[in-house]
Amino acid sequence: MADEIVEKELWDHYSELPNPAWYEYKNNKKMKGKIITEHGNMVIEFFEKDAPNTVNNFAKLALGGFYDGLKFHRVIPGFVAQGGCPQGTGSGGPGYEILCELEGGNQVHDKGVLSMAHAGRNTGGSQFFLVHSREATQHLDKNHTCFGKVVEGLEIIEKVQQGDKFSVQIEGVEDLEEIIVETQMKTGTF
């Protein structure tokens, strides 16, 4: 019962956040992500044209502080580093599921790609993984949504250890309140 209440509260909180893609970025700045670890930072360029809903979901969670202090709960050298589970076990999420987006042009699991983890098609939510090598992840193409790629700090991926804590920042967006105001102005909902 307590778990259901926590999941409902998470759902209520994150479902009410606006989509960052609606936000008019200052100076036409493109939104980027930054995964911060004790080993250094990884800057993520998003595939918002190929996986807009997944990018928006990830950005909303990050802007709401969901990822702050979570752990990489699964690290398999030469394969992936996975995080985003609030329980730290690989069994949790934000309390809702999102659809896979597998038709975009960037749906190839190359080294450094950020991809949505799931327990079966259309069951992703907050868990993601960073790809270590193309050779070990080819079978994931068109099965898991690729929604970004590390463009700075690629060497950090292989330094990440199971249990390492991380946080995620979204750059190009000043703060969540600013997005809410801009979204309300654009949609006419005050």
C-alpha positions in Angstrom: 0.0 0.0 0.0 2.8 2.4 0.9 4.6 1.7 -2.4 1.4 2.4 -4.3 1.0 5.8 -2.6 4.6 6.7 -3.4 4.2 5.7 -7.0 1.0 7.7 -7.3 2.7 10.8 -5.8 5.6 10.4 -8.3 3.1 10.0 -11.1 1.1 13.0 -10.0 4.3 15.1 -9.7 6.0 14.1 -13.0 2.8 13.9 -15.1 2.1 17.6 -14.3 5.5 18.9 -15.5 5.5 20.5 -18.9 7.3 19.1 -21.9 10.7 20.8 -22.3 10.4 20.6 -26.1 7.6 23.3 -25.8 10.1 25.6 -24.1 11.5 28.4 -26.3 15.2 28.2 -25.4 16.9 31.5 -24.9 19.3 32.4 -27.7 18.1 29.4 -29.7 20.3 27.2 -27.4 19.9 23.5 -27.9 19.0 21.5 -24.8 21.8 19.2 -23.7 22.1 16.8 -20.7 25.0 16.3 -18.3 25.4 13.2 -16.3 27.6 14.0 -13.3 29.6 11.3 -11.7 32.6 11.1 -9.3 34.7 10.2 -12.3 33.8 13.3 -14.3 30.9 14.6 -16.4 29.4 13.2 -19.6 27.6 15.8 -21.9 24.7 14.3 -23.8 23.3 15.6 -27.1 19.7 14.5 -27.4 18.0 12.9 -30.4 14.8 15.0 -29.9 13.7 14.6 -33.6 14.0 10.8 -33.4 12.7 10.2 -29.9 10.9 13.4 -28.7 8.8 11.7 -26.0 11.7 9.9 -24.5 13.9 13.0 -24.5 11.1 15.0 -22.9 10.5 12.3 -20.2 14.2 12.2 -19.4 14.5 16.0 -19.2 11.3 16.3 -17.1 12.6 13.8 -14.6 16.1 15.4 -14.5 14.6 18.9 -14.1 12.4 17.7 -11.2 15.5 16.2 -9.4 14.4 12.6 -9.9 17.9 11.4 -10.8 19.8 13.3 -8.1 21.8 10.8 -6.0 20.6 7.6 -7.8 23.1 4.8 -8.5 24.3 2.9 -11.5 22.8 -0.4 -10.3 24.0 -2.5 -13.3 27.4 -2.2 -14.9 28.6 -4.9 -17.3 32.0 -4.0 -18.7 32.1 -4.0 -22.5 28.3 -3.8 -22.5 26.4 -1.1 -20.6 26.2 1.0 -17.5 22.5 1.3 -16.3 20.9 3.6 -13.8 17.7 5.5 -13.1 16.0 3.1 -10.6 14.9 4.9 -7.5 15.2 1.7 -5.4 18.7 1.0 -6.8 17.8 -2.6 -7.8 16.7 -2.3 -11.4 13.0 -3.0 -10.5 11.7 0.6 -10.0 10.7 3.6 -12.0 8.8 6.9 -11.9 5.4 5.2 -11.4 4.4 5.3 -15.1 5.5 3.8 -18.4 6.3 5.4 -21.7 6.1 4.1 -25.3 9.2 3.0 -27.2 10.2 5.2 -30.2 12.0 2.8 -32.5 11.5 4.3 -36.0 13.9 7.3 -35.8 17.1 7.5 -37.7 19.4 7.3 -34.7 18.3 3.9 -33.4 21.7 2.3 -33.4 23.5 1.3 -30.2 27.0 2.7 -30.8 29.5 3.4 -28.1 28.3 6.4 -26.0 24.6 6.1 -26.9 22.0 6.8 -24.2 19.1 4.4 -24.4 15.9 3.7 -22.5 15.9 0.5 -20.4 12.7 -1.5 -20.1 11.3 -4.8 -19.0 9.5 -5.3 -22.3 8.4 -3.1 -25.1 6.6 0.1 -24.0 7.5 -0.4 -20.3 10.3 2.2 -19.9 10.1 5.0 -17.5 13.2 6.4 -15.8 15.9 3.7 -16.3 18.5 4.3 -19.0 21.8 2.8 -20.0 25.0 4.0 -21.6 26.5 1.8 -24.3 30.1 0.6 -23.8 30.6 -1.0 -27.3 28.7 -1.5 -30.6 29.8 -5.1 -30.8 28.0 -6.2 -27.6 24.8 -4.2 -28.2 23.8 -4.6 -31.8 20.9 -6.8 -30.8 19.3 -3.9 -28.9 18.8 -1.9 -32.1 15.1 -1.2 -32.8 14.3 -2.9 -29.4 15.3 -0.1 -27.0 14.9 3.6 -27.7 18.1 5.5 -28.4 17.5 9.1 -27.3 21.0 10.7 -27.0 24.7 10.3 -27.2 27.7 11.3 -25.1 29.5 14.0 -27.0 32.0 15.0 -24.2 33.4 12.7 -21.6 33.1 9.5 -23.5 36.0 7.9 -21.5 33.9 8.3 -18.3 31.5 5.6 -19.3 34.0 2.8 -18.8 35.1 4.3 -15.4 31.6 4.0 -14.0 31.3 1.2 -11.4 28.2 -0.5 -10.1 27.0 1.4 -7.1 28.4 4.8 -8.2 26.0 7.7 -7.6 25.1 10.2 -10.3 22.9 13.2 -11.0 21.6 14.7 -14.3 21.4 18.3 -15.3 19.7 19.7 -18.3 21.5 22.6 -20.0 19.7 25.1 -22.2 16.9 25.3 -19.8 17.3 27.7 -16.9 14.8 26.1 -14.5 11.6 24.3 -14.3 9.6 27.3 -13.3 10.7 29.1 -16.4 9.5 26.2 -18.5 6.1 26.2 -16.8 5.7 29.9 -17.5 6.7 29.6 -21.1 4.5 26.6 -21.6 1.5 28.4 -20.1 2.1 31.4 -22.4 2.4 29.2 -25.5 -0.6 27.0 -24.7 -2.7 29.7 -23.1 -3.2 27.8 -19.8 -2.6 30.1 -16.8 
